Amino acid sequence: MEKQISSLEPSHFPVMLDEVIKISSPSAKGKYIDCTFGGGGYSKEILKFPETHVEAFDRDEKALKISKKFEKKFPHRFKFHHNRFSKLDKVLKGSADAIIFDLGLSSIQLDDHDRGFSFKSKKKLDMSMGLNEFTASDVINNLSETNLRSIIKILGDEKEASIIAKNIVKFRKLKKIIYTNDLVKIIEKSKKKIYKKKINPSTKTFQALRIFVNKEITELIYGIIKATKFLKPGGKILVISFHSIEDKIVKYFFNFFSNNKSRSSRYIPDNEDMNIRLFDNYKNRVFRPTKNELDKNNRSRSAKLRFATRSKSEFEYPYELIKKFKKYLDLEDIDV
């Protein structure tokens, strides 16, 4: 029996691991792409099956360190790319049997308070997942009130985005906003005090900034498009999302470009994208963590897993996906 490879820390749990393994079927051997390597949970489980090969991606330098153990143990079966998964077309060769995306912020990242992801931190406002162009501090101190309001409102679904953005600009005129706890204080003063709410008042603003800093929507859209191109007919693409924007994108992509997609009306003019059938009949099934998993890892509570099966149709570029979610792509393209 092979010695298990430990992740960076014992609190790292790959979300819905059993479901991911069941859907991706590594027992049938083949090539698997782990697009969000993190602590290596999915890769480790897939490599337990002797005739599997895994190529993994992660932009985080800490994941790079963990991957070295895998490369040493499985020199002919594991390969790591320190890169964004939106760049997978630059390095992958051949086709894959399953491609996995776990879009959540890992415990490794969240628990490292030096990186400023958590509103419990008192360190510098960073929020960089790796290979970033700017930090959350750059965003908070450089962008206009209008752009800050749009980011917080659209990417965080924060109803009080206007007053938060206004107070950020007001505060930074007196002092540059460098530390996480400074931003938390601004948000708390901006929000209406509803003490019975379970969600921390900073949650939505921090989510919005993290998404913007790492261009997570742009990464997702171009990542799943390029991943689909590398799937074998019958291959699976699995995506675990953690907020409504991600889930909406994944659901639309799988459904709109599926063989069972029907036109809403025969009177609506046809277009080329409506004829693109990248996936076999998509069943719109959503998997959620079991109670047993939630008891072990409460951070998985908002996770949703969707998967689609690649059809035999030749790959055609799904421009409609870009068009449908253009407002998010344009927002993440704002210069900092």
C-alpha positions in Angstrom: 0.0 0.0 0.0 1.3 3.4 -1.0 2.3 5.8 1.8 -0.1 8.7 1.8 1.1 12.2 1.0 0.1 14.7 3.7 -1.3 18.0 2.7 0.2 21.2 4.0 -2.0 21.2 7.1 -4.3 18.7 8.7 -7.4 21.0 8.5 -7.3 20.9 4.7 -10.4 19.0 3.4 -11.1 18.5 -0.3 -14.7 19.4 -0.8 -17.1 16.5 -1.8 -14.2 14.2 -2.4 -16.3 11.1 -2.6 -18.7 12.6 -5.2 -15.8 13.9 -7.3 -14.1 10.5 -7.4 -17.3 8.7 -8.2 -18.1 11.1 -11.1 -14.6 11.3 -12.5 -14.1 7.5 -12.3 -10.4 7.1 -11.9 -10.8 3.4 -11.5 -11.2 3.3 -15.3 -7.6 4.8 -15.5 -6.7 7.7 -17.8 -5.6 11.3 -17.6 -7.0 13.7 -15.0 -6.6 17.5 -14.7 -6.7 19.0 -11.2 -7.1 22.7 -12.0 -7.0 23.9 -8.4 -4.4 21.7 -6.7 -4.3 23.5 -3.3 -3.4 20.9 -0.7 -3.5 18.1 -3.2 -6.6 16.3 -1.9 -8.1 15.4 -5.2 -4.8 14.6 -6.9 -3.8 12.3 -4.0 -7.0 10.4 -4.2 -6.9 9.9 -8.0 -3.3 8.8 -7.8 -4.3 5.9 -5.5 -5.6 4.2 -8.7 -2.5 2.7 -10.3 -3.1 3.5 -14.0 -4.0 7.2 -13.6 -2.0 10.3 -14.6 -2.6 13.7 -13.1 -1.6 17.2 -14.3 -2.3 19.8 -11.7 -2.5 23.6 -11.8 -2.3 26.2 -9.0 -1.2 29.9 -9.0 -0.3 29.7 -5.3 3.4 29.3 -4.3 2.5 27.2 -1.3 0.8 24.7 -3.6 4.0 24.6 -5.6 5.9 23.5 -2.5 3.3 20.7 -1.8 3.5 19.5 -5.4 7.2 18.7 -5.1 6.3 15.8 -2.9 3.9 14.4 -5.5 6.4 14.8 -8.3 9.0 13.0 -6.3 6.7 10.1 -5.4 5.0 9.9 -8.9 7.6 11.1 -11.3 5.9 9.5 -14.3 2.3 10.0 -13.2 2.1 13.5 -11.8 3.0 16.8 -13.3 2.5 20.3 -11.8 2.1 23.7 -13.5 2.6 26.8 -11.4 0.1 28.7 -13.5 -3.4 30.0 -13.7 -5.9 27.4 -15.0 -7.0 29.9 -17.6 -3.6 29.3 -19.2 -4.0 25.5 -19.4 -4.1 25.6 -23.2 -0.5 26.8 -23.2 0.9 23.7 -21.5 -1.5 20.8 -21.8 -1.1 18.2 -24.6 -3.4 15.5 -25.6 -6.9 15.0 -24.1 -8.3 14.3 -20.6 -10.8 12.0 -19.1 -11.9 14.4 -16.4 -11.1 18.0 -15.5 -11.8 19.2 -11.9 -12.3 22.8 -10.7 -12.7 23.6 -6.9 -13.2 27.3 -7.0 -13.2 27.9 -3.2 -10.6 29.6 -1.1 -8.7 26.8 0.6 -8.2 26.5 4.3 -4.5 26.9 3.6 -5.1 30.4 2.2 -7.9 31.5 4.5 -6.0 30.5 7.7 -2.9 32.3 6.7 -3.7 35.7 8.2 -0.6 37.2 6.6 -2.4 37.2 3.3 -5.4 39.2 4.4 -8.2 37.0 3.1 -10.0 36.9 6.4 -11.6 39.8 8.1 -10.3 38.3 11.3 -6.8 39.2 10.2 -4.9 42.3 11.4 -2.3 42.0 8.7 -1.9 43.8 5.4 -4.7 43.9 2.8 -3.4 41.5 0.2 -5.9 38.8 -0.9 -3.6 37.6 -3.7 -3.9 33.9 -4.6 -0.7 34.1 -6.6 0.6 35.5 -9.9 -1.3 38.7 -9.3 -1.0 42.1 -10.8 -2.2 44.1 -7.7 -3.4 43.6 -4.1 -6.6 44.5 -2.3 -4.8 47.5 -0.8 -4.0 48.8 -4.3 -7.7 48.5 -5.2 -9.0 50.2 -2.0 -6.6 53.1 -2.2 -6.5 53.7 -6.0 -9.9 53.1 -7.5 -12.6 55.7 -7.8 -15.7 55.7 -5.6 -17.8 54.7 -8.6 -15.6 51.7 -9.4 -15.4 50.6 -5.8 -19.2 50.8 -5.5 -19.6 48.7 -8.7 -17.1 46.0 -7.5 -18.6 45.7 -4.0 -22.2 45.7 -5.3 -21.9 43.4 -8.3 -19.2 41.0 -7.1 -20.3 41.0 -3.4 -24.0 41.5 -3.8 -23.7 44.1 -1.0 -26.8 46.3 -0.7 -24.9 49.0 1.2 -22.1 49.2 -1.4 -22.6 52.9 -2.0 -22.0 54.0 1.6 -19.1 51.6 2.1 -17.4 52.9 -1.0 -18.1 56.5 0.0 -16.6 55.9 3.5 -13.5 54.1 2.0 -12.7 57.2 -0.1 -13.4 59.5 2.9 -11.1 57.5 5.1 -8.2 57.1 2.6 -8.0 60.9 2.2 -6.8 61.1 5.8 -4.8 57.9 5.9 -3.8 55.1 3.4 -5.8 51.9 4.1 -3.1 49.2 4.5 -4.4 46.8 7.1 -7.3 44.4 7.1 -8.7 45.6 10.4 -8.8 49.2 9.1 -11.1 48.1 6.3 -13.3 46.1 8.7 -13.8 49.2 10.9 -14.9 51.2 7.9 -17.4 48.5 6.8 -18.8 48.1 10.3 -19.4 51.9 10.6 -21.0 51.9 7.2 -23.4 49.0 7.7 -26.7 49.1 9.5 -26.3 47.3 12.8 -28.4 44.1 12.6 -26.9 42.0 15.4 -29.1 39.0 14.8 -27.6 38.3 11.4 -25.2 35.3 11.3 -23.1 36.7 8.5 -20.3 39.0 9.4 -20.8 42.5 8.1 -17.5 42.4 6.2 -18.2 39.1 4.4 -19.6 40.4 1.2 -17.1 43.3 0.7 -14.2 41.0 1.3 -15.6 38.5 -1.2 -16.0 41.2 -3.8 -12.4 42.4 -3.3 -11.0 38.9 -3.4 -12.8 38.1 -6.6 -11.7 41.3 -8.2 -8.0 41.1 -7.1 -7.7 37.5 -8.5 -10.0 38.1 -11.5 -11.9 35.0 -10.5 -14.8 35.4 -12.9 -12.5 35.9 -15.9 -10.4 32.9 -14.8 -13.5 30.7 -14.5 -15.1 31.6 -17.8 -11.9 31.2 -19.9 -10.8 28.2 -17.8 -13.9 26.1 -18.4 -14.0 27.0 -22.0 -10.4 25.9 -22.5 -10.9 22.8 -20.3 -13.8 21.7 -22.5 -11.6 21.8 -25.6 -9.3 19.2 -23.9 -11.9 16.7 -22.8 -12.3 13.4 -24.6 -15.8 12.5 -25.9 -17.5 11.1 -22.8 -15.0 13.0 -20.5 -16.3 14.9 -17.5 -15.9 18.5 -16.4 -16.6 19.0 -12.7 -16.9 22.4 -11.1 -17.4 23.1 -7.4 -18.5 26.7 -6.8 -19.1 28.7 -3.7 -21.1 31.7 -4.6 -24.1 32.5 -6.9 -22.1 34.2 -9.7 -19.9 31.2 -10.2 -22.8 28.8 -10.1 -24.8 30.9 -12.5 -22.0 30.8 -15.0 -21.4 27.1 -14.7 -25.1 26.2 -14.9 -25.6 28.4 -18.0 -22.5 27.0 -19.8 -23.4 23.4 -19.2 -27.1 23.9 -20.1 -26.9 26.3 -23.1 -24.3 24.2 -24.9 -25.9 20.8 -24.2 -27.6 18.4 -26.6 -30.8 18.8 -24.8 -30.9 22.6 -25.1 -34.1 23.5 -26.9 -35.0 26.9 -28.4 -37.6 28.7 -26.3 -39.7 29.5 -29.4 -39.6 28.4 -33.0 -40.2 32.0 -34.0 -36.9 33.1 -32.4 -34.2 33.4 -35.2 -31.5 30.8 -34.9 -27.9 31.7 -34.4 -24.6 29.8 -34.6 -24.0 29.4 -30.8 -27.4 27.8 -30.4 -26.2 25.0 -32.7 -23.0 24.4 -30.6 -23.4 21.2 -28.6 -20.4 20.7 -26.4 -22.1 18.4 -23.8 -24.3 15.4 -23.8 -27.8 15.8 -22.2 -27.1 18.0 -19.2 -29.3 17.0 -16.2 -28.9 20.1 -14.1 -28.2 18.0 -11.0 -26.5 19.8 -8.1 -24.5 18.0 -5.4 -24.1 19.5 -2.0 -22.0 18.4 1.0 -23.5 15.8 3.2 -24.2 16.4 6.9 -21.3 14.2 7.7 -19.0 16.3 5.7 -20.4 19.5 7.1 -19.7 18.2 10.6 -16.0 17.8 9.6 -15.7 20.9 7.5 -18.3 23.6 8.0 -16.5 25.8 5.4 -18.0 23.6 2.7 -21.5 24.6 3.5 -22.1 26.8 0.5 -20.4 24.5 -2.0 -22.3 23.3 -5.1 -20.9 20.6 -7.5 -22.1 20.4 -11.1 -20.7 18.3 -13.9 -21.2 17.8 -17.6 -20.2 15.1 -20.1 -18.4 16.1 -23.2 -20.3 15.2 -26.4 -18.8 13.8 -29.6 -19.2 17.1 -31.4 -16.2 18.9 -32.6 -15.2 21.8 -30.3 -16.5 25.2 -31.3 -15.8 28.3 -29.3 -18.8 29.3 -27.2 -18.8 33.1 -27.7 -22.3 33.3 -26.2 -20.8 32.5 -22.8 -18.5 35.6 -23.1 -21.4 37.7 -24.3 -23.8 36.6 -21.5 -21.4 37.5 -18.7 -19.6 40.4 -20.3 -20.4 42.8 -17.5 -18.3 40.7 -15.1 -15.4 40.5 -17.5 -15.6 44.3 -18.1 -15.7 44.9 -14.4 -12.6 42.8 -13.7 -10.8 44.5 -16.5 -10.8 47.9 -14.7 -7.3 49.3 -14.4 -5.9 49.6 -10.9 
